[in-house]
Amino acid sequence: MTTPAIGRPVRTSLGASAAWPLSFAIIFGSFCTGAELEQNSFAGARAAMVTDQIARRGVSDPRVLAAMREVPRHQFVPPADQAHAYDDSPLPIGHGQTISQPYIVALMTEIVRPRASDRALEIGTGSGYQSAVLSRLVGNVDTIEIVESLAREADRRLKDLGYANVTVRAGDGYAGWPERGPFDIIIVTAAPDHVPQPLVEQLARGGRMVIPVGSPYEGQELRLIEKDDSGQVRTRQVAPVRFVPLTRGRGN
């Protein structure tokens, strides 16, 4: 939680030295449109989110922190929830899906150790926020969303906001995207009850996958899966989490 700043009373005279900042503020404000003031407010909330919710809880990769400061999370939530876009919580985006808590997005991004040359796959596009963050850190992002209307909306949103290195596909993410692989990074943003073998197979040697696994009723854990240069796979438990279930296509 963000701790409110505690201010001290300041005594000032009503002379020119006290009036100048007030006058400056009034003049400066007259040059700012309502939209600009709103964007400045969002930028301040985004900076506080990174400082208070993310860096303070141990995420330290400077590139990840910079991406979280840059990507406008309020553009990836429904208009009615924009005032809460930088809160320390997930938010609904429709169709029973959510945009993940900012800290979880940052944590998952950091532990896969993104590099500028990496090719990444995301399973569960949602509103496109995780894709946007990842796109600032890797070469290309391919992302799959099973809810077709969410996929269309995310594709439009990402294009409108200038994330040109992201490709969105509507489909069943369990099978991955074999014709686009192998992938250096795979990020799964919904929880299956087991690790999908097609995703393990599409992970490149030296690749990293982060995935929540388990039932929302019996508990889930975030896992980091790494494939070494010889093709051997090792798994590490990271933290208990709670994600929406990974939805499969009909007949699967």
Backbone as CSV, one residue per row, in Angstrom:
resi,resn,N_x,N_y,N_z,CA_x,CA_y,CA_z,C_x,C_y,C_z
1,MET,0.836,-1.190,0.000,0.000,0.000,0.000,0.872,1.241,0.000
2,THR,0.388,2.296,-0.595,1.117,3.549,-0.623,0.931,4.272,0.689
3,THR,2.032,4.720,1.295,1.945,5.470,2.536,1.778,6.939,2.213
4,PRO,0.722,7.601,2.741,0.526,9.010,2.432,1.646,9.852,3.021
5,ALA,2.040,10.872,2.269,3.060,11.780,2.756,2.508,12.612,3.899
6,ILE,3.339,12.870,4.900,2.925,13.685,6.038,3.584,15.037,5.895
7,GLY,2.776,16.064,5.695,3.332,17.388,5.468,3.462,18.172,6.753
8,ARG,4.315,19.207,6.750,4.456,20.097,7.883,3.903,21.460,7.500
9,PRO,3.253,22.159,8.423,2.761,23.500,8.096,3.925,24.432,7.807
10,VAL,3.773,25.287,6.809,4.810,26.231,6.411,4.262,27.637,6.536
11,ARG,5.007,28.494,7.233,4.577,29.884,7.380,5.134,30.707,6.226
12,THR,4.281,31.478,5.590,4.737,32.353,4.518,4.129,33.727,4.719
13,SER,4.788,34.726,4.203,4.208,36.061,4.173,3.388,36.193,2.913
14,LEU,2.657,37.251,2.772,1.859,37.486,1.575,2.573,38.419,0.617
15,GLY,3.885,38.496,0.742,4.673,39.351,-0.141,4.882,38.722,-1.494
16,ALA,5.730,39.389,-2.296,5.949,38.947,-3.673,6.513,37.548,-3.735
17,SER,7.398,37.170,-2.774,8.019,35.856,-2.846,7.016,34.742,-2.687
18,ALA,5.941,34.975,-1.896,4.909,33.951,-1.733,3.933,33.975,-2.886
19,ALA,3.692,35.141,-3.461,2.701,35.250,-4.525,3.221,34.706,-5.845
20,TRP,4.553,34.752,-6.051,5.097,34.336,-7.352,4.780,32.891,-7.702
21,PRO,4.987,31.908,-6.784,4.653,30.534,-7.173,3.179,30.351,-7.489
22,LEU,2.317,31.055,-6.731,0.889,30.933,-6.985,0.548,31.497,-8.351
23,SER,1.122,32.643,-8.667,0.861,33.240,-9.974,1.373,32.342,-11.087
24,PHE,2.560,31.789,-10.880,3.140,30.900,-11.890,2.248,29.688,-12.126
25,ALA,1.718,29.132,-11.018,0.858,27.965,-11.138,-0.397,28.289,-11.916
26,ILE,-0.956,29.476,-11.664,-2.180,29.866,-12.369,-1.884,30.044,-13.850
27,ILE,-0.754,30.728,-14.154,-0.405,30.951,-15.560,-0.107,29.630,-16.249
28,PHE,0.682,28.757,-15.581,1.034,27.462,-16.166,-0.228,26.641,-16.422
29,GLY,-1.141,26.655,-15.452,-2.372,25.888,-15.597,-3.203,26.356,-16.769
30,SER,-3.129,27.655,-17.092,-3.931,28.170,-18.192,-3.469,27.636,-19.537
31,PHE,-2.212,27.155,-19.608,-1.692,26.610,-20.851,-1.922,25.105,-20.971
32,CYS,-2.431,24.450,-19.943,-2.650,23.008,-19.955,-4.110,22.698,-20.222
33,THR,-4.376,21.828,-21.170,-5.737,21.378,-21.410,-6.127,20.369,-20.338
34,GLY,-7.431,20.096,-20.259,-7.885,19.084,-19.313,-7.244,17.741,-19.575
35,ALA,-7.089,17.380,-20.865,-6.480,16.091,-21.217,-5.031,16.039,-20.771
36,GLU,-4.298,17.165,-20.920,-2.888,17.195,-20.503,-2.767,17.059,-19.000
37,LEU,-3.632,17.733,-18.259,-3.609,17.615,-16.803,-3.918,16.187,-16.376
38,GLU,-4.862,15.555,-17.070,-5.205,14.175,-16.757,-4.025,13.253,-17.027
39,GLN,-3.339,13.442,-18.158,-2.181,12.617,-18.483,-1.055,12.821,-17.475
40,ASN,-0.864,14.071,-17.019,0.145,14.331,-16.000,-0.200,13.602,-14.708
41,SER,-1.486,13.577,-14.380,-1.931,12.864,-13.184,-1.666,11.376,-13.308
42,PHE,-1.965,10.788,-14.483,-1.699,9.372,-14.709,-0.202,9.077,-14.636
43,ALA,0.620,9.980,-15.189,2.069,9.770,-15.160,2.579,9.751,-13.723
44,GLY,2.043,10.626,-12.889,2.434,10.640,-11.488,2.009,9.373,-10.765
45,ALA,0.789,8.917,-11.055,0.299,7.680,-10.439,1.124,6.487,-10.903
46,ARG,1.539,6.499,-12.170,2.334,5.392,-12.709,3.717,5.360,-12.047
47,ALA,4.323,6.515,-11.864,5.630,6.575,-11.196,5.523,6.082,-9.758
48,ALA,4.443,6.478,-9.070,4.246,6.021,-7.689,4.009,4.519,-7.644
49,MET,3.288,3.991,-8.635,3.049,2.544,-8.713,4.377,1.792,-8.772
50,VAL,5.288,2.258,-9.615,6.569,1.570,-9.779,7.388,1.660,-8.491
51,THR,7.414,2.827,-7.879,8.200,3.009,-6.658,7.622,2.225,-5.488
52,ASP,6.319,2.368,-5.261,5.706,1.844,-4.037,5.281,0.381,-4.127
53,GLN,4.812,-0.040,-5.298,4.266,-1.389,-5.415,5.271,-2.395,-5.974
54,ILE,6.210,-1.914,-6.770,7.062,-2.825,-7.544,8.502,-2.816,-7.047
55,ALA,9.178,-1.674,-7.130,10.574,-1.621,-6.690,10.692,-1.913,-5.200
56,ARG,9.781,-1.398,-4.421,9.844,-1.603,-2.969,9.661,-3.069,-2.594
57,ARG,9.050,-3.850,-3.481,8.814,-5.267,-3.184,9.857,-6.175,-3.831
58,GLY,10.924,-5.587,-4.358,12.060,-6.393,-4.754,12.354,-6.494,-6.230
59,VAL,11.476,-6.006,-7.108,11.791,-6.011,-8.541,12.836,-4.924,-8.778
60,SER,13.976,-5.306,-9.356,15.091,-4.361,-9.428,15.674,-4.172,-10.822
61,ASP,15.274,-4.982,-11.801,15.819,-4.840,-13.157,15.457,-3.447,-13.688
62,PRO,16.450,-2.600,-13.980,16.136,-1.231,-14.400,15.348,-1.164,-15.702
63,ARG,15.553,-2.118,-16.612,14.809,-2.105,-17.871,13.340,-2.440,-17.629
64,VAL,13.081,-3.374,-16.733,11.697,-3.725,-16.406,11.004,-2.546,-15.720
65,LEU,11.680,-1.922,-14.773,11.092,-0.766,-14.089,10.818,0.368,-15.073
66,ALA,11.717,0.579,-16.023,11.506,1.633,-17.025,10.302,1.322,-17.897
67,ALA,10.136,0.056,-18.297,8.975,-0.323,-19.112,7.684,-0.132,-18.340
68,MET,7.689,-0.460,-17.052,6.480,-0.283,-16.239,6.150,1.198,-16.062
69,ARG,7.173,2.052,-16.043,6.924,3.494,-15.958,6.392,4.042,-17.279
70,GLU,6.768,3.414,-18.371,6.430,3.935,-19.701,5.038,3.542,-20.168
71,VAL,4.654,2.275,-19.974,3.412,1.777,-20.570,2.202,2.314,-19.801
72,PRO,1.267,2.976,-20.486,0.126,3.611,-19.821,-0.969,2.593,-19.465
73,ARG,-0.891,2.027,-18.274,-1.823,0.971,-17.881,-3.286,1.429,-17.970
74,HIS,-3.534,2.711,-17.760,-4.922,3.195,-17.808,-5.532,3.045,-19.197
75,GLN,-4.689,2.903,-20.235,-5.214,2.699,-21.584,-5.614,1.248,-21.831
76,PHE,-5.312,0.366,-20.880,-5.576,-1.063,-21.053,-6.687,-1.572,-20.135
77,VAL,-7.385,-0.662,-19.473,-8.511,-1.047,-18.617,-9.767,-0.343,-19.122
78,PRO,-10.962,-0.842,-18.768,-12.188,-0.163,-19.195,-12.228,1.273,-18.678
79,PRO,-12.842,2.202,-19.430,-12.879,3.609,-19.015,-13.389,3.813,-17.592
80,ALA,-14.359,3.018,-17.175,-14.920,3.185,-15.835,-13.917,2.868,-14.739
81,ASP,-12.862,2.122,-15.069,-11.872,1.721,-14.064,-10.547,2.467,-14.194
82,GLN,-10.480,3.472,-15.069,-9.204,4.146,-15.284,-8.672,4.827,-14.026
83,ALA,-9.568,5.305,-13.173,-9.116,5.948,-11.935,-8.392,4.969,-11.020
84,HIS,-8.624,3.674,-11.225,-7.997,2.644,-10.386,-6.897,1.888,-11.137
85,ALA,-6.493,2.379,-12.297,-5.556,1.643,-13.146,-4.223,1.395,-12.467
86,TYR,-3.808,2.279,-11.561,-2.495,2.146,-10.930,-2.590,1.668,-9.484
87,ASP,-3.757,1.133,-9.116,-3.912,0.504,-7.811,-3.177,-0.837,-7.791
88,ASP,-2.881,-1.318,-6.606,-2.148,-2.576,-6.434,-3.116,-3.757,-6.465
89,SER,-3.771,-3.944,-7.607,-4.771,-5.014,-7.705,-5.065,-5.313,-9.168
90,PRO,-5.551,-6.533,-9.450,-6.059,-6.821,-10.799,-7.379,-6.090,-11.018
91,LEU,-7.774,-5.971,-12.278,-9.053,-5.320,-12.607,-9.759,-6.139,-13.680
92,PRO,-11.103,-6.166,-13.650,-11.842,-6.908,-14.678,-11.770,-6.210,-16.025
93,ILE,-11.693,-7.015,-17.101,-11.680,-6.448,-18.451,-12.799,-7.040,-19.304
94,GLY,-13.718,-7.767,-18.662,-14.833,-8.374,-19.387,-14.577,-9.825,-19.727
95,HIS,-15.659,-10.551,-20.022,-15.589,-11.951,-20.430,-14.977,-12.845,-19.343
96,GLY,-15.113,-12.426,-18.080,-14.559,-13.207,-16.983,-13.059,-13.149,-16.870
97,GLN,-12.415,-12.205,-17.552,-10.965,-12.089,-17.560,-10.530,-10.835,-16.794
98,THR,-9.247,-10.789,-16.438,-8.718,-9.657,-15.690,-7.388,-9.193,-16.277
99,ILE,-7.022,-7.957,-15.960,-5.662,-7.461,-16.174,-4.937,-7.692,-14.861
100,SER,-3.750,-8.285,-14.926,-3.053,-8.695,-13.710,-2.593,-7.500,-12.882
101,GLN,-2.418,-7.747,-11.590,-1.846,-6.792,-10.653,-0.490,-6.305,-11.176
102,PRO,-0.211,-4.999,-11.115,1.047,-4.489,-11.672,2.286,-5.202,-11.140
103,TYR,2.339,-5.487,-9.855,3.509,-6.163,-9.292,3.729,-7.526,-9.939
104,ILE,2.648,-8.266,-10.170,2.769,-9.595,-10.775,3.275,-9.486,-12.210
105,VAL,2.796,-8.490,-12.952,3.294,-8.265,-14.318,4.799,-8.008,-14.293
106,ALA,5.229,-7.150,-13.389,6.650,-6.822,-13.297,7.474,-8.032,-12.853
107,LEU,6.970,-8.766,-11.863,7.687,-9.944,-11.371,7.851,-10.988,-12.471
108,MET,6.759,-11.303,-13.172,6.827,-12.310,-14.232,7.766,-11.866,-15.345
109,THR,7.769,-10.579,-15.635,8.643,-10.064,-16.688,10.104,-10.155,-16.261
110,GLU,10.387,-9.801,-15.024,11.772,-9.810,-14.561,12.351,-11.219,-14.528
111,ILE,11.579,-12.202,-14.055,12.177,-13.521,-13.835,12.451,-14.279,-15.135
112,VAL,11.859,-13.839,-16.260,12.218,-14.479,-17.536,13.421,-13.799,-18.200
113,ARG,13.973,-12.793,-17.533,15.224,-12.151,-17.957,15.202,-11.744,-19.438
114,PRO,14.312,-10.833,-19.804,14.178,-10.459,-21.222,15.427,-9.781,-21.770
115,ARG,15.744,-10.112,-23.040,16.859,-9.501,-23.756,16.339,-8.891,-25.054
116,ALA,17.031,-7.895,-25.535,16.560,-7.160,-26.714,16.414,-8.043,-27.941
117,SER,17.166,-9.124,-28.020,17.114,-10.002,-29.193,16.091,-11.133,-29.058
118,ASP,15.427,-11.242,-27.921,14.543,-12.379,-27.659,13.272,-12.342,-28.491
119,ARG,12.778,-13.547,-28.802,11.454,-13.718,-29.385,10.567,-14.280,-28.285
120,ALA,9.441,-13.623,-28.021,8.599,-13.971,-26.879,7.217,-14.411,-27.327
121,LEU,6.644,-15.321,-26.560,5.264,-15.768,-26.746,4.515,-15.515,-25.453
122,GLU,3.332,-14.918,-25.580,2.443,-14.744,-24.432,1.179,-15.549,-24.666
123,ILE,0.745,-16.272,-23.645,-0.517,-16.998,-23.699,-1.508,-16.283,-22.792
124,GLY,-2.569,-15.720,-23.397,-3.564,-14.968,-22.638,-3.356,-13.477,-22.792
125,THR,-3.652,-12.955,-23.980,-3.403,-11.543,-24.281,-4.188,-10.616,-23.374
126,GLY,-5.466,-10.971,-23.105,-6.317,-10.082,-22.321,-6.463,-8.737,-22.995
127,SER,-6.151,-7.678,-22.265,-6.259,-6.329,-22.825,-5.006,-5.916,-23.589
128,GLY,-3.926,-6.703,-23.469,-2.686,-6.391,-24.172,-1.619,-5.740,-23.317
129,TYR,-1.870,-5.566,-22.018,-0.925,-4.834,-21.164,0.410,-5.564,-21.007
130,GLN,0.372,-6.857,-20.683,1.618,-7.599,-20.540,2.407,-7.611,-21.851
131,SER,1.715,-7.734,-22.966,2.383,-7.683,-24.270,3.091,-6.351,-24.470
132,ALA,2.421,-5.262,-24.092,3.005,-3.935,-24.269,4.266,-3.778,-23.429
133,VAL,4.212,-4.226,-22.178,5.390,-4.143,-21.309,6.534,-4.968,-21.900
134,LEU,6.223,-6.194,-22.293,7.250,-7.086,-22.835,7.831,-6.548,-24.133
135,SER,7.002,-5.879,-24.923,7.462,-5.378,-26.227,8.558,-4.329,-26.103
136,ARG,8.630,-3.651,-24.960,9.674,-2.648,-24.739,11.029,-3.294,-24.441
137,LEU,11.032,-4.620,-24.225,12.225,-5.291,-23.704,12.789,-6.364,-24.616
138,VAL,12.012,-6.797,-25.631,12.429,-7.892,-26.505,12.276,-7.473,-27.964
139,GLY,12.703,-8.375,-28.868,12.599,-8.061,-30.292,11.189,-8.159,-30.827
140,ASN,10.517,-9.280,-30.528,9.160,-9.511,-31.029,8.327,-10.218,-29.969
141,VAL,7.029,-9.912,-29.951,6.081,-10.585,-29.068,4.956,-11.159,-29.911
142,ASP,4.729,-12.459,-29.805,3.545,-13.104,-30.370,2.628,-13.433,-29.202
143,THR,1.352,-13.138,-29.331,0.440,-13.323,-28.205,-0.875,-13.923,-28.682
144,ILE,-1.416,-14.838,-27.891,-2.620,-15.590,-28.261,-3.701,-15.369,-27.211
145,GLU,-4.911,-15.067,-27.670,-6.066,-14.869,-26.790,-7.233,-15.701,-27.304
146,ILE,-7.817,-16.521,-26.418,-8.892,-17.418,-26.850,-10.223,-16.701,-27.037
147,VAL,-10.441,-15.575,-26.341,-11.683,-14.814,-26.502,-11.501,-13.880,-27.700
148,GLU,-12.205,-14.179,-28.774,-11.945,-13.480,-30.036,-12.148,-11.980,-29.933
149,SER,-13.195,-11.541,-29.228,-13.433,-10.101,-29.129,-12.322,-9.407,-28.346
150,LEU,-11.798,-10.054,-27.300,-10.664,-9.483,-26.572,-9.433,-9.406,-27.468
151,ALA,-9.217,-10.446,-28.287,-8.081,-10.447,-29.197,-8.176,-9.284,-30.181
152,ARG,-9.365,-9.051,-30.743,-9.541,-7.949,-31.692,-9.287,-6.604,-31.023
153,GLU,-9.853,-6.439,-29.807,-9.690,-5.175,-29.098,-8.228,-4.931,-28.733
154,ALA,-7.548,-5.974,-28.270,-6.134,-5.831,-27.907,-5.291,-5.496,-29.130
155,ASP,-5.569,-6.146,-30.249,-4.829,-5.882,-31.481,-4.990,-4.417,-31.892
156,ARG,-6.215,-3.933,-31.867,-6.462,-2.530,-32.222,-5.761,-1.593,-31.239
157,ARG,-5.891,-1.870,-29.964,-5.302,-1.007,-28.934,-3.772,-0.941,-29.072
158,LEU,-3.149,-2.081,-29.239,-1.694,-2.122,-29.347,-1.216,-1.372,-30.597
159,LYS,-1.937,-1.535,-31.706,-1.580,-0.812,-32.926,-1.751,0.695,-32.735
160,ASP,-2.884,1.093,-32.132,-3.152,2.516,-31.929,-2.099,3.168,-31.037
161,LEU,-1.586,2.415,-30.066,-0.606,2.956,-29.127,0.829,2.815,-29.624
162,GLY,1.007,2.202,-30.797,2.324,2.168,-31.415,3.208,0.995,-31.049
163,TYR,2.625,-0.090,-30.530,3.428,-1.270,-30.195,3.512,-2.168,-31.428
164,ALA,4.389,-1.776,-32.338,4.432,-2.384,-33.668,5.064,-3.761,-33.685
165,ASN,5.779,-4.147,-32.642,6.457,-5.448,-32.642,5.648,-6.529,-31.921
166,VAL,4.328,-6.324,-31.815,3.434,-7.311,-31.198,2.472,-7.843,-32.247
167,THR,2.335,-9.169,-32.327,1.383,-9.816,-33.234,0.369,-10.586,-32.397
168,VAL,-0.911,-10.281,-32.607,-1.988,-10.896,-31.824,-2.710,-11.927,-32.670
169,ARG,-3.014,-13.070,-32.068,-3.801,-14.101,-32.736,-4.902,-14.578,-31.810
170,ALA,-6.103,-14.773,-32.357,-7.193,-15.386,-31.597,-7.070,-16.901,-31.730
171,GLY,-7.070,-17.617,-30.604,-6.941,-19.065,-30.671,-6.704,-19.682,-29.306
172,ASP,-6.490,-20.992,-29.302,-6.268,-21.761,-28.086,-4.780,-21.739,-27.748
173,GLY,-4.429,-21.056,-26.660,-3.030,-20.900,-26.308,-2.363,-22.152,-25.795
174,TYR,-3.135,-23.161,-25.403,-2.547,-24.391,-24.869,-1.559,-24.997,-25.875
175,ALA,-1.889,-24.914,-27.157,-1.050,-25.502,-28.204,0.090,-24.589,-28.620
176,GLY,0.144,-23.397,-28.069,1.195,-22.458,-28.445,1.057,-21.977,-29.879
177,TRP,2.179,-21.644,-30.483,2.197,-21.125,-31.861,3.416,-21.733,-32.548
178,PRO,3.360,-23.040,-32.856,4.562,-23.758,-33.289,5.233,-23.187,-34.532
179,GLU,4.435,-22.673,-35.470,5.044,-22.162,-36.701,5.814,-20.858,-36.482
180,ARG,5.645,-20.233,-35.308,6.370,-18.998,-34.993,7.552,-19.245,-34.049
181,GLY,7.606,-20.449,-33.453,8.651,-20.759,-32.491,9.938,-21.195,-33.173
182,PRO,10.937,-21.598,-32.383,10.904,-21.649,-30.912,11.032,-20.257,-30.293
183,PHE,10.675,-20.175,-29.004,10.637,-18.894,-28.308,11.669,-18.867,-27.180
184,ASP,12.332,-17.727,-27.048,13.280,-17.545,-25.952,12.548,-17.325,-24.628
185,ILE,11.354,-16.735,-24.725,10.549,-16.420,-23.541,9.116,-16.848,-23.803
186,ILE,8.491,-17.471,-22.818,7.054,-17.731,-22.852,6.475,-17.254,-21.524
187,ILE,5.459,-16.398,-21.593,4.754,-15.916,-20.404,3.300,-16.352,-20.526
188,VAL,2.824,-17.083,-19.528,1.447,-17.568,-19.515,0.698,-16.798,-18.430
189,THR,-0.408,-16.153,-18.811,-1.104,-15.258,-17.884,-2.444,-15.807,-17.420
190,ALA,-2.653,-17.116,-17.584,-3.818,-17.811,-17.033,-3.326,-19.184,-16.590
191,ALA,-4.021,-19.778,-15.637,-3.482,-20.967,-14.978,-4.092,-22.272,-15.499
192,PRO,-3.288,-23.140,-16.127,-3.726,-24.507,-16.417,-3.520,-25.366,-15.164
193,ASP,-4.092,-26.580,-15.180,-3.874,-27.462,-14.024,-2.581,-28.255,-14.151
194,HIS,-1.897,-28.126,-15.303,-0.589,-28.743,-15.511,0.142,-27.918,-16.570
195,VAL,1.425,-28.115,-16.695,2.201,-27.369,-17.687,1.958,-27.978,-19.060
196,PRO,1.449,-27.206,-20.021,1.198,-27.753,-21.365,2.497,-28.201,-22.047
197,GLN,2.535,-29.440,-22.469,3.738,-29.970,-23.113,4.082,-29.236,-24.412
198,PRO,3.079,-28.807,-25.221,3.447,-28.058,-26.442,4.255,-26.797,-26.145
199,LEU,3.993,-26.153,-25.015,4.751,-24.948,-24.671,6.182,-25.293,-24.292
200,VAL,6.357,-26.384,-23.569,7.705,-26.827,-23.225,8.497,-27.135,-24.498
201,GLU,7.838,-27.789,-25.457,8.507,-28.137,-26.709,8.863,-26.904,-27.536
202,GLN,8.064,-25.850,-27.429,8.329,-24.633,-28.201,9.287,-23.673,-27.512
203,LEU,9.735,-24.025,-26.302,10.719,-23.215,-25.600,12.104,-23.510,-26.179
204,ALA,12.800,-22.477,-26.608,14.130,-22.645,-27.197,15.127,-23.117,-26.147
205,ARG,16.206,-23.718,-26.596,17.283,-24.038,-25.671,17.840,-22.733,-25.104
206,GLY,18.006,-22.709,-23.806,18.374,-21.468,-23.139,17.177,-20.589,-22.821
207,GLY,15.949,-21.087,-23.141,14.738,-20.294,-22.954,14.179,-20.371,-21.544
208,ARG,13.263,-19.405,-21.241,12.640,-19.301,-19.924,11.132,-19.142,-20.072
209,MET,10.384,-19.905,-19.290,8.921,-19.794,-19.286,8.444,-19.560,-17.866
210,VAL,7.529,-18.597,-17.689,6.886,-18.386,-16.395,5.407,-18.687,-16.567
211,ILE,4.857,-19.481,-15.618,3.491,-19.972,-15.771,2.877,-20.244,-14.402
212,PRO,1.625,-19.783,-14.179,0.917,-20.175,-12.956,0.267,-21.540,-13.187
213,VAL,0.354,-22.419,-12.221,-0.171,-23.778,-12.372,-1.017,-24.129,-11.156
214,GLY,-2.195,-24.727,-11.409,-3.025,-25.193,-10.316,-4.462,-24.738,-10.449
215,SER,-5.263,-25.152,-9.488,-6.682,-24.825,-9.456,-6.917,-23.567,-8.632
216,PRO,-7.855,-22.711,-9.056,-8.159,-21.523,-8.246,-8.782,-21.894,-6.898
217,TYR,-9.262,-23.124,-6.770,-9.909,-23.560,-5.529,-8.933,-24.280,-4.604
218,GLU,-7.908,-24.903,-5.167,-6.966,-25.683,-4.362,-5.597,-25.030,-4.257
219,GLY,-5.428,-23.892,-4.893,-4.161,-23.173,-4.810,-3.363,-23.258,-6.096
220,GLN,-2.668,-22.185,-6.403,-1.827,-22.107,-7.594,-0.434,-21.636,-7.191
221,GLU,0.535,-22.019,-7.985,1.899,-21.552,-7.756,2.472,-21.048,-9.062
222,LEU,3.267,-20.000,-8.958,3.968,-19.483,-10.117,5.269,-20.267,-10.265
223,ARG,5.512,-20.774,-11.475,6.706,-21.577,-11.728,7.556,-20.932,-12.810
224,LEU,8.862,-21.036,-12.639,9.815,-20.658,-13.666,10.400,-21.938,-14.237
225,ILE,10.226,-22.131,-15.546,10.718,-23.320,-16.237,11.826,-22.880,-17.184
226,GLU,12.994,-23.522,-17.068,14.138,-23.160,-17.903,14.642,-24.394,-18.653
227,LYS,14.993,-24.180,-19.909,15.556,-25.249,-20.730,17.011,-24.895,-21.006
228,ASP,17.910,-25.777,-20.617,19.324,-25.458,-20.783,19.787,-25.745,-22.214
229,ASP,21.055,-25.521,-22.465,21.579,-25.644,-23.823,21.567,-27.072,-24.345
230,SER,21.455,-28.043,-23.438,21.379,-29.445,-23.862,19.941,-29.918,-24.028
231,GLY,18.963,-29.046,-23.719,17.559,-29.413,-23.841,16.938,-29.927,-22.560
232,GLN,17.708,-30.012,-21.481,17.172,-30.443,-20.197,16.323,-29.328,-19.585
233,VAL,15.229,-29.731,-18.922,14.292,-28.766,-18.350,14.350,-28.833,-16.833
234,ARG,14.400,-27.674,-16.217,14.307,-27.631,-14.752,13.249,-26.603,-14.355
235,THR,12.615,-26.864,-13.210,11.488,-26.047,-12.755,11.755,-25.526,-11.350
236,ARG,11.411,-24.271,-11.131,11.545,-23.668,-9.799,10.230,-23.026,-9.404
237,GLN,9.786,-23.268,-8.173,8.602,-22.607,-7.650,8.975,-21.199,-7.216
238,VAL,8.122,-20.214,-7.602,8.436,-18.819,-7.323,7.589,-18.258,-6.195
239,ALA,6.257,-18.404,-6.300,5.375,-17.788,-5.300,3.961,-18.330,-5.462
240,PRO,3.177,-18.328,-4.375,1.753,-18.632,-4.523,1.057,-17.472,-5.232
241,VAL,0.135,-17.795,-6.123,-0.562,-16.772,-6.913,-2.022,-17.167,-7.091
242,ARG,-2.770,-16.262,-7.707,-4.159,-16.567,-8.052,-4.470,-15.948,-9.409
243,PHE,-4.681,-16.804,-10.406,-4.985,-16.373,-11.767,-6.316,-16.990,-12.207
244,VAL,-6.918,-16.390,-13.237,-8.082,-17.023,-13.858,-7.612,-18.305,-14.540
245,PRO,-8.471,-19.316,-14.662,-8.063,-20.576,-15.305,-7.752,-20.373,-16.787
246,LEU,-6.841,-21.191,-17.294,-6.562,-21.202,-18.741,-7.721,-21.889,-19.451
247,THR,-8.361,-21.167,-20.341,-9.509,-21.694,-21.072,-9.032,-22.459,-22.299
248,ARG,-9.622,-23.622,-22.523,-9.299,-24.428,-23.707,-10.378,-24.268,-24.770
249,GLY,-10.017,-24.548,-26.015,-10.982,-24.507,-27.106,-11.933,-25.694,-27.026
250,ARG,-13.011,-25.634,-27.747,-13.998,-26.707,-27.743,-13.368,-28.006,-28.244
251,GLY,-13.696,-29.076,-27.557,-13.196,-30.379,-27.954,-11.810,-30.683,-27.418
252,ASN,-11.217,-29.759,-26.645,-9.873,-29.980,-26.088,-9.943,-30.296,-24.603
